[in-house]
Amino acid sequence: MTARPTGSGAEGGDRRAEGAHGAAEAGVLFGISVAAEMAGMHAQTLRTYDRIGLVIPARTAGGGRRYSRGDVALLREVQRLSQDEGINLEGIRRIIELTAEVEDLREQVAEMGEEIDRLRAGDRRRGGELMRIQPGNAVVVWQPRGRRR
């Protein structure tokens, strides 16, 4: 499942204003009736999923729902999990949240790896090396160059 949710509620990670997949990412947005037909659902089901925070579409200035292709894919995945796998909506919400969390963590790991590579490259240019410190009870005091006693 590659779809990304927004979370449920107004906490920090919620991106309700831009929809579950962001209007810029999707390019094309669909009204609720078109999205419902594409997902093979009734429009009322989409309204329910929006109300409970399962699939949150973008909104127009007038409050109309606009679904991205990613939202439609997420709706299909919700339907598959519910009908084929027998998972209830709260379980599906948790799966979606954990999937998004894993994707975020993977992005963070990739960013940290890039930062480590940059640091190692910069350290080599200065003639030093990054060293791995083995866990233990030792205390290491670092002093910037030029301030050593």
PASEBA-1860 file (N, C-alpha, C; in nm, 3 decimals):
! residues 149
1> MTARPTGS> 0.085/-0.116/0.000/0.000/0.000/0.000/0.090/0.123/0.000 ~ 0.075/0.209/-0.098/0.162/0.325/-0.109/0.092/0.454/-0.073 ~ -0.032/0.450/-0.042/-0.106/0.572/-0.013/-0.066/0.626/0.123 ~ -0.076/0.756/0.137/-0.040/0.821/0.262/-0.161/0.891/0.321 ~ -0.192/0.865/0.447/-0.305/0.929/0.512/-0.265/1.061/0.573 ~ -0.362/1.128/0.629/-0.335/1.254/0.696/-0.345/1.242/0.846 ~ -0.398/1.137/0.896/-0.421/1.127/1.039/-0.564/1.164/1.068 ~ -0.604/1.151/1.191/-0.742/1.183/1.226/-0.741/1.288/1.334
9> GAEGGDRR> -0.795/1.401/1.302/-0.801/1.509/1.399/-0.712/1.622/1.357 ~ -0.698/1.719/1.447/-0.626/1.840/1.413/-0.487/1.844/1.473 ~ -0.432/1.727/1.508/-0.297/1.726/1.564/-0.194/1.765/1.459 ~ -0.069/1.778/1.500/0.038/1.832/1.416/0.053/1.774/1.278 ~ 0.039/1.642/1.258/0.064/1.582/1.129/-0.053/1.591/1.033 ~ -0.163/1.649/1.074/-0.283/1.654/0.991/-0.267/1.753/0.878 ~ -0.297/1.708/0.757/-0.287/1.795/0.640/-0.422/1.803/0.571 ~ -0.528/1.827/0.644/-0.663/1.827/0.588/-0.678/1.928/0.474
17> AEGAHGAA> -0.618/2.042/0.484/-0.637/2.146/0.384/-0.589/2.103/0.246 ~ -0.489/2.018/0.239/-0.437/1.979/0.110/-0.478/1.839/0.069 ~ -0.553/1.770/0.152/-0.597/1.636/0.117/-0.494/1.533/0.155 ~ -0.533/1.409/0.145/-0.446/1.301/0.189/-0.319/1.290/0.107 ~ -0.323/1.330/-0.016/-0.207/1.316/-0.102/-0.158/1.449/-0.156 ~ -0.219/1.557/-0.112/-0.177/1.688/-0.157/-0.222/1.714/-0.299 ~ -0.285/1.827/-0.320/-0.336/1.860/-0.453/-0.223/1.872/-0.554 ~ -0.108/1.920/-0.513/0.003/1.938/-0.606/0.056/1.804/-0.654
25> EAGVLFGI> 0.058/1.704/-0.565/0.108/1.571/-0.602/0.017/1.506/-0.704 ~ -0.113/1.521/-0.687/-0.209/1.449/-0.770/-0.226/1.511/-0.907 ~ -0.224/1.643/-0.916/-0.245/1.709/-1.044/-0.392/1.719/-1.076 ~ -0.462/1.607/-1.089/-0.603/1.604/-1.123/-0.684/1.569/-0.999 ~ -0.788/1.647/-0.975/-0.875/1.621/-0.861/-1.015/1.590/-0.913 ~ -1.085/1.500/-0.842/-1.217/1.455/-0.883/-1.320/1.492/-0.777 ~ -1.441/1.524/-0.822/-1.551/1.544/-0.729/-1.589/1.413/-0.664 ~ -1.673/1.422/-0.563/-1.705/1.303/-0.484/-1.776/1.196/-0.567
33> SVAAEMAG> -1.865/1.235/-0.657/-1.938/1.135/-0.734/-1.846/1.061/-0.830 ~ -1.753/1.132/-0.892/-1.658/1.069/-0.984/-1.563/0.977/-0.905 ~ -1.512/1.026/-0.792/-1.421/0.946/-0.710/-1.492/0.821/-0.659 ~ -1.618/0.834/-0.619/-1.694/0.719/-0.570/-1.709/0.615/-0.680 ~ -1.740/0.661/-0.801/-1.753/0.568/-0.913/-1.620/0.501/-0.945 ~ -1.512/0.578/-0.943/-1.379/0.522/-0.970/-1.340/0.417/-0.866 ~ -1.379/0.439/-0.742/-1.344/0.347/-0.633/-1.444/0.233/-0.619 ~ -1.555/0.242/-0.692/-1.657/0.138/-0.682/-1.734/0.144/-0.551
41> MHAQTLRT> -1.758/0.266/-0.503/-1.828/0.285/-0.376/-1.941/0.384/-0.395 ~ -2.024/0.395/-0.295/-2.129/0.496/-0.292/-2.069/0.625/-0.236 ~ -2.115/0.739/-0.284/-2.063/0.867/-0.238/-2.078/0.883/-0.086 ~ -2.185/0.828/-0.030/-2.205/0.838/0.115/-2.094/0.767/0.191 ~ -2.040/0.660/0.135/-1.928/0.590/0.198/-1.806/0.682/0.205 ~ -1.781/0.756/0.097/-1.668/0.850/0.096/-1.688/0.959/0.200 ~ -1.812/1.007/0.214/-1.841/1.108/0.316/-1.815/1.052/0.456 ~ -1.854/0.928/0.477/-1.831/0.864/0.607/-1.681/0.850/0.634
49> YDRIGLVI> -1.606/0.803/0.535/-1.462/0.789/0.553/-1.396/0.923/0.582 ~ -1.445/1.029/0.519/-1.393/1.163/0.547/-1.428/1.202/0.690 ~ -1.553/1.181/0.728/-1.598/1.221/0.862/-1.520/1.151/0.973 ~ -1.487/1.022/0.953/-1.414/0.950/1.058/-1.263/0.962/1.043 ~ -1.217/1.033/0.939/-1.074/1.060/0.924/-0.996/0.949/0.856 ~ -1.065/0.861/0.784/-0.997/0.750/0.719/-0.933/0.793/0.587 ~ -1.009/0.858/0.501/-0.958/0.913/0.375/-1.008/1.056/0.369 ~ -0.917/1.150/0.383/-0.953/1.292/0.392/-0.914/1.362/0.263
57> PARTAGGG> -1.012/1.402/0.183/-0.982/1.467/0.055/-0.948/1.614/0.072 ~ -0.898/1.673/-0.036/-0.877/1.818/-0.038/-1.015/1.884/-0.039 ~ -1.020/2.011/-0.011/-1.147/2.085/-0.011/-1.137/2.206/-0.101 ~ -1.249/2.238/-0.164/-1.257/2.362/-0.241/-1.281/2.476/-0.142 ~ -1.276/2.598/-0.192/-1.304/2.714/-0.106/-1.445/2.705/-0.049 ~ -1.537/2.646/-0.123/-1.675/2.631/-0.077/-1.698/2.508/0.009 ~ -1.594/2.427/0.031/-1.605/2.310/0.118/-1.630/2.179/0.046 ~ -1.638/2.183/-0.088/-1.659/2.059/-0.163/-1.537/1.969/-0.156
65> RRYSRGDV> -1.562/1.840/-0.154/-1.453/1.742/-0.148/-1.392/1.723/-0.286 ~ -1.258/1.714/-0.291/-1.186/1.688/-0.415/-1.086/1.576/-0.388 ~ -1.100/1.467/-0.462/-1.019/1.348/-0.442/-0.910/1.337/-0.549 ~ -0.789/1.308/-0.507/-0.677/1.286/-0.599/-0.677/1.140/-0.643 ~ -0.595/1.107/-0.741/-0.580/0.967/-0.783/-0.530/0.882/-0.666 ~ -0.442/0.939/-0.584/-0.393/0.869/-0.466/-0.504/0.842/-0.365 ~ -0.596/0.939/-0.350/-0.710/0.919/-0.261/-0.796/0.803/-0.310 ~ -0.818/0.800/-0.442/-0.899/0.691/-0.500/-0.830/0.557/-0.478
73> ALLREVQR> -0.697/0.553/-0.495/-0.622/0.429/-0.470/-0.636/0.388/-0.324 ~ -0.632/0.485/-0.233/-0.648/0.456/-0.090/-0.789/0.405/-0.061 ~ -0.890/0.464/-0.126/-1.027/0.416/-0.110/-1.039/0.270/-0.153 ~ -0.977/0.236/-0.265/-0.979/0.098/-0.313/-0.909/0.004/-0.214 ~ -0.798/0.052/-0.158/-0.725/-0.030/-0.060/-0.809/-0.050/0.066 ~ -0.879/0.054/0.110/-0.968/0.043/0.226/-1.075/-0.061/0.197 ~ -1.132/-0.054/0.079/-1.235/-0.149/0.041/-1.180/-0.292/0.038 ~ -1.062/-0.311/-0.018/-1.000/-0.443/-0.024/-0.974/-0.499/0.116
81> LSQDEGIN> -0.916/-0.414/0.203/-0.888/-0.459/0.339/-1.015/-0.494/0.414 ~ -1.119/-0.416/0.393/-1.245/-0.439/0.461/-1.317/-0.562/0.408 ~ -1.332/-0.571/0.277/-1.412/-0.680/0.220/-1.333/-0.810/0.207 ~ -1.212/-0.802/0.154/-1.136/-0.925/0.129/-1.066/-0.978/0.254 ~ -1.016/-0.889/0.336/-0.939/-0.931/0.454/-1.021/-0.931/0.582 ~ -1.140/-0.869/0.580/-1.227/-0.868/0.697/-1.180/-0.777/0.810 ~ -1.102/-0.676/0.777/-1.049/-0.584/0.879/-1.150/-0.471/0.901 ~ -1.175/-0.439/1.027/-1.270/-0.330/1.055/-1.205/-0.195/1.028
89> LEGIRRII> -1.286/-0.089/1.027/-1.236/0.044/0.988/-1.129/0.096/1.084 ~ -1.142/0.066/1.212/-1.038/0.112/1.307/-0.906/0.041/1.279 ~ -0.913/-0.086/1.247/-0.792/-0.160/1.210/-0.730/-0.106/1.083 ~ -0.815/-0.071/0.987/-0.766/-0.013/0.861/-0.700/0.121/0.887 ~ -0.762/0.202/0.974/-0.703/0.332/1.008/-0.563/0.314/1.066 ~ -0.549/0.214/1.153/-0.418/0.187/1.216/-0.316/0.140/1.113 ~ -0.358/0.055/1.020/-0.270/0.010/0.913/-0.222/0.129/0.830 ~ -0.313/0.218/0.797/-0.278/0.336/0.717/-0.180/0.425/0.794
97> ELTAEVED> -0.208/0.447/0.922/-0.119/0.530/1.004/0.021/0.469/1.013 ~ 0.028/0.339/1.037/0.158/0.272/1.049/0.233/0.271/0.917 ~ 0.161/0.256/0.807/0.224/0.260/0.675/0.286/0.398/0.650 ~ 0.212/0.501/0.685/0.264/0.637/0.669/0.385/0.660/0.759 ~ 0.379/0.608/0.881/0.490/0.622/0.975/0.616/0.553/0.922 ~ 0.599/0.433/0.868/0.712/0.359/0.811/0.772/0.438/0.694 ~ 0.687/0.492/0.607/0.737/0.571/0.494/0.814/0.694/0.542 ~ 0.761/0.762/0.645/0.831/0.878/0.701/0.966/0.838/0.759
105> LREQVAEM> 0.969/0.727/0.832/1.095/0.680/0.891/1.197/0.642/0.784 ~ 1.151/0.579/0.677/1.242/0.546/0.567/1.302/0.672/0.505 ~ 1.220/0.775/0.489/1.271/0.903/0.437/1.375/0.961/0.532 ~ 1.349/0.955/0.663/1.444/1.008/0.761/1.575/0.931/0.758 ~ 1.568/0.799/0.746/1.689/0.718/0.739/1.770/0.755/0.615 ~ 1.702/0.772/0.502/1.772/0.810/0.379/1.839/0.947/0.395 ~ 1.767/1.042/0.456/1.825/1.175/0.479/1.946/1.168/0.571 ~ 1.936/1.088/0.676/2.048/1.074/0.769/2.168/1.008/0.701
113> GEEIDRLR> 2.141/0.910/0.616/2.249/0.846/0.541/2.321/0.945/0.452 ~ 2.242/1.031/0.386/2.302/1.135/0.301/2.385/1.232/0.384 ~ 2.334/1.267/0.502/2.408/1.358/0.590/2.538/1.295/0.637 ~ 2.534/1.168/0.671/2.656/1.097/0.712/2.756/1.097/0.598 ~ 2.710/1.069/0.476/2.799/1.071/0.361/2.863/1.209/0.342 ~ 2.781/1.316/0.358/2.834/1.453/0.345/2.938/1.481/0.452 ~ 2.910/1.438/0.575/3.004/1.461/0.684/3.135/1.385/0.662 ~ 3.123/1.260/0.618/3.243/1.183/0.592/3.326/1.244/0.479
121> AGDRRRGG> 3.259/1.290/0.375/3.330/1.351/0.263/3.400/1.480/0.308 ~ 3.331/1.560/0.388/3.390/1.684/0.438/3.504/1.658/0.532 ~ 3.494/1.557/0.615/3.598/1.522/0.710/3.723/1.472/0.638 ~ 3.705/1.398/0.530/3.819/1.349/0.453/3.895/1.466/0.390 ~ 3.821/1.567/0.347/3.887/1.684/0.287/3.973/1.756/0.390 ~ 3.933/1.749/0.517/4.011/1.814/0.623/4.121/1.723/0.676 ~ 4.126/1.601/0.627/4.231/1.510/0.670/4.196/1.427/0.791 ~ 4.073/1.430/0.834/4.032/1.351/0.950/3.941/1.238/0.908
129> ELMRIQPG> 3.890/1.168/1.006/3.800/1.056/0.982/3.693/1.053/1.089 ~ 3.575/1.011/1.051/3.473/0.985/1.151/3.503/0.848/1.209 ~ 3.494/0.837/1.339/3.526/0.711/1.404/3.402/0.658/1.473 ~ 3.385/0.529/1.470/3.275/0.465/1.542/3.319/0.448/1.688 ~ 3.233/0.489/1.779/3.258/0.475/1.923/3.178/0.356/1.970 ~ 3.247/0.263/2.035/3.179/0.145/2.089/3.104/0.185/2.216 ~ 2.983/0.133/2.234/2.909/0.165/2.356/2.985/0.118/2.480 ~ 2.976/0.194/2.583/3.042/0.158/2.708/3.020/0.267/2.811
137> NAVVVWQP> 3.103/0.267/2.912/3.090/0.365/3.019/3.188/0.480/3.006 ~ 3.265/0.483/2.899/3.366/0.587/2.881/3.298/0.720/2.847 ~ 3.357/0.827/2.893/3.311/0.961/2.861/3.414/1.022/2.767 ~ 3.367/1.074/2.656/3.456/1.136/2.560/3.428/1.286/2.561 ~ 3.531/1.365/2.583/3.517/1.509/2.584/3.573/1.562/2.454 ~ 3.492/1.634/2.383/3.534/1.690/2.255/3.561/1.838/2.272 ~ 3.673/1.882/2.219/3.706/2.023/2.220/3.738/2.065/2.077 ~ 3.682/2.175/2.032/3.711/2.221/1.897/3.860/2.251/1.881
145> RGRRR> 3.908/2.238/1.760/4.050/2.269/1.732/4.079/2.413/1.772 ~ 4.196/2.433/1.822/4.238/2.568/1.864/4.205/2.597/2.008 ~ 4.126/2.515/2.073/4.091/2.537/2.213/4.149/2.430/2.304 ~ 4.234/2.347/2.253/4.289/2.238/2.335/4.388/2.295/2.435 ~ 4.395/2.231/2.547/4.484/2.278/2.656/4.612/2.206/2.654
END
